[in-house]
């Protein structure tokens, strides 16, 4: 059965409901755009010798990278705001993989088994997980991303810009003596570079997981982050009613 037929199968899918609020969707695509621009500018100044870029050009790309980084930091704060004050499927509770009193490890084993050997419907087709919001296995990536990686990347980027050029909010760091400033800048730069490659790894896992999920379950996961609505199985729809205590705004 092809994907459109699966999504229109009333025995398989029970309801299409609003899940992702407009602010979360705007954050998701805006953050993706910024990260792609940050990757591009980073590669330009990091590989300036191989690309034969003159010093004024690669210094400009460094500064553009820093300016974009400030917008990125604001988006990190915006996502943390949504985690506390957003609608049901934007909050921390929908990023925490634990449920039914089970710990992280038990849930991880359970979810891996569920995705490797998914339940099937009456036609023998794999059924998606019963979580109406963020995929529970995916939460093991999202939670450290939002709690550790993105805030650390924003913080080290701001520190690096302050140390290198005296940018705000800590311009005095640029005036530190070379004995202190140089090793500090090197440490901050190395942490920031490691975070960059960790984000690349996250993107690869995220895209790989999305493709596998779409191919396995024939779901509307990708398009739901555009229009905000998801087609749910009966079990997921029942969970949705329990979780969505406030109404999710229509686009």
N, C-alpha and C positions, 0 to 999 in steps of 0.2 A: 504494500500500500504506500503511495507517495505521500509527501508531507501535507499538501493541501487536503487530501482525503482524510488523513489522520486528524488534522485540526478541525475538520467539519464532522467528525464521527461523534454523534451524540452519546453513544455508549462509552466512548473513551474519555471525552472531555465534557465537563458538566456546565461550566460557566466562564464567561470572559469578564474580568473585573479590573478596575483601576488599582494598580499596585505601586508603581513608581511615581511619586509626586513630581510636578514640573521642576521644582528647585533641585531635586536629586538628579534628574535627567540633564538639566542645564549644567550642573557641576560635573557630571560624568563626561560629557562631550567636551566641555571647556577644559577640563583637566587633561584629557587625552590630547587635545590640540597643544596645550602648553608643554606637555611632556615631549611631544614630537619636536617642537621648536627648541626645547632645551637640549634634546639629543643632537639635533642638527648643529646648533651653535657650539656645543661641547666638542663634537667631532671636528668641526672646522678649526677651532683653535688648538685642539690637542694634536691634530695631524697637520698643523700648518707647515712644517718642514716638508713633509711628503707631498703636500699640495702646492708647495712653492709660494705660499702667501707672504706678502711683505708684512713687516712688523705693524704698521698702522692698521692694516686690514684685520690681522688676527687679534690685535688689542681691542679693536672695535667689536669683534664678535664676542670676546670675553665680556665686555661691558654690556652688550645686548643680552648675553646669557644672564648676567646679574640682574638686569632690569626685568627680564621675563621671570627670573627667580622670585622677585618681590611679589609679582602677581600670583605666582605659584604658592607662595607663603600665605597670601590672603585666601586663596582657595582651600588650603589645608585648614585654616581657621574656620572657613565657612562649612567645611565638611564636619568638623568637630562640633560646630554649632548645631547642625542637623542631627548629629548623633544624640544630642541632648534635647533638642527642641523641635526636631522634624516630626513628620507624621510616622505612623507605625513602622513602615518598612524602611525608614531611613535611620532608625535609632539603634543604639548599642544592642538591644535585645535581639535584633534581627541579624546581628553580626557575630553573636556568641554561639558557637556550635553546640554547646552543652544543652541537654534537654532530658526531661524525665529523670532527673537526679543522676545522670551518667556523667562521668568526667571526660576530659578531652580525649584521652587515649581510647577509651571504650567507644566513644562516638566515632572517632577516626576509623577504627577497625570496622565498625558497623557500616559506615558510609562507603568505605572502599569496597567492601563486600557487596553492598547494594548497587554500586555503580558497575562493578565487574559482572555481577549476576543479577541484573534488575528483575523486579517482578514483571509479570506480563498480564495483558488484558485477555478477554475472552477469545480474541483472535490470535493470541500468542505473540503480540507485539509488546516490546518493552515499555513499561510505564515510567514516567518521570517521577522524581522524588515528590513527596507530599508537602513540601515546604512551599507556601505561596510566594515568599519573598526570596532572599538570597539563598542560593543553594548551600545546604549544610556542609558539604565537603569543601566547597569554595570558601566558606567562612574561615577555614584554617589558613587561607592566604590573606583574606581581607582584614581580619582582626590585627595581625602584626603589621600589615601595611599601614593601616590608619592610626594605630597606637604608637608604633615605633618608627617605621621606615620613612613615611612622608614627613612627619614632624622633624625627625633628625636631619633629613635632607634639606628641609627649609632652613633649619637652625644653622647647620654647617655652611650653607650657601651664604646666608647673611653674615656670618662670622668671617668667611673668606673675603667677601666684598669689603667689609670694614677693615680687615687687616691689609688688603692689597691696595685699596684706593681711598680709604677713609670714608666709605659710604655710611649713611645712617642705617641703624640707630646707634652704632658704636664707633663713631669716627675717630675717637681717641686711640683706638687699637692700631691705627696706621702709624702713630707716633711712638710706638713701643721701640725700645732699643733693638738692634739687629740680633743681639744675643738671645732675646726673648721672642721677638716677633717672627724671626725666620723659622725656628723650629716649631713654633705654634702654628704658623701658616702651613707648614708642611704636614703637620698632624691633621689639621682641619681639612686640608686638600685631599689627603689620603682617605679620610673617612668619607668625604663627599664623593670621591671617585668610586669607592667601594659601594656606596649607596646607589650610585648611578647604575652600576652593573647589576646590583640586586633588583633595581626597578626593571631593567631589561629582562632579567630572569622572570620577574613577576608577569610582565607583559607576554612573554613566550608561554608561560603556564596558563595564563588567563585566556589567551587566544586559542591555545591547544585544547583547553578544557571546553571552551565555547563550541569549537568545531566538533569535538567528540560528542558533546551533549546534543547538539542539533542533529548530527548524523544518527546517533543512537536512538533518540526519543522522538525525532521529528517535531520538535517543539517550536514555540515562537519566542524563544529567549532573547535573541538578538533584536528583533523588531519591537519587543516590549519596552526596551530602553529608549525607543524613539517615540512611540505613542503612549507609553505608560500603562497599557493594559496587558494582562496575561490570561491565556486560556488555561483553566485549571481542571484537574481531575476532580471527582466528587470529594475524595479525601482531602485534597488540597483546598478545595472550596470551603469545606467544613472548618479546616484550620484557619482559613482566611477570616471567617466570621468571628472566630475567637480572638484573633490577633488584632484585626482592624477595628479598634474601639472608636477611633475617630474616623470620619469619612475622608477618604483620599480625594483631593480635589481633582476634578476632571480637567484635561488639558484645555 
